[in-house]
Amino acid sequence: MKKKGKRRSKSTPSIASTADRHHLYELSVQCAEAEIDFVDETFRKLKKRRAKLLREDFCGTANVCCEWVKRGDKREAIGVDLDPEVLDWGRKNNLSKLTKKQRQRITLLEKNVLNVKTAKPDIISAMNFSYWLLKERQNLKQYFKSVHSSLQDDGIFFLDCYGGYDSHKEIVEEREIDDDGDGFTYIWEQTSFNPIDHELHCTISFAFPDGSEMNKAFSYEWRLWSLPEVRELLEECGFSRVTVYWQGWDKDGEPDGDFKPAKRADADAGWIAYLTAEK
């Protein structure tokens, strides 16, 4: 599991002890540029206009908010998250890199997405399966209803989902990350899955060339929601059209990052999809 490398001396701090878990997460898991590419282009295709106000629910470090305001001088973003520590990290490490005018167009709120009140956005985004924290159907329905009422009249809710038969297993997956020559190993582990209620426990760890490891840097207790469940709930909450965007594959059998509308798909071991829910 651990990335092999040179053994460090006892007097040298380990890489794991000095590494920043949020920075490692952004390098490993989140590609704000690709996410905004999809959201921006899809909204324009569906609504024949440009979106101006985006709200990022479960925003974490607000990386997506920052990317959004960088794309246009009239764009504004609202980030909502319950964790003050991660919001503070985002202010110090992401918002601080923006210009003063860009920072002024971002509002970060330490609020609960179930009942937060904001200006009506064109787009509300809940990515990285963050809404899976809501494990009870009534709570997820409450959230979807809140999103529906919060959006502009022609607004769109963007979210993602993953599945496949590997998602029901206890597995460990590793991926090498190259951070400007200083590589590390990203380790995703599904530690338990209950087929009766679909409760899924997962962790993210990081291993480094000096043999050190940041074990369970992030832990998640989710419900593995299926696509039919999510689609049906969105429709129950009043969304007029729900569309699934399925990821394609390149000639080597690897995900190509190109998501297109789909009504049928192969029974893959592991898949990722985007969804749009139009108000």
ABEGO torsion letter per residue (X at the ends): XBBBBBBBBAABBBAAAABBAAAAAAAAABBAAAAAAAAAAAAAAAAGBBBABBBBBGAEAGAAAAAAAAABAABBBBBBBABAAAAAAAAAAAAAABBAAAAAABBBBBBBAAABBBBBBABBBBBGGAAAABABAAAAAAAAAAAAAABBAABBBBBBBBBEAAAABBBBBBBBBBBGGBBBBBBBBBABBBAAAGBBBBBBBBBBAAGBBBBGABBBBBBBBBAAAAAAAAAAAGBABBBBBBBBBBAAGBBAGBBBBBABBBBBABBBBBBBBBX
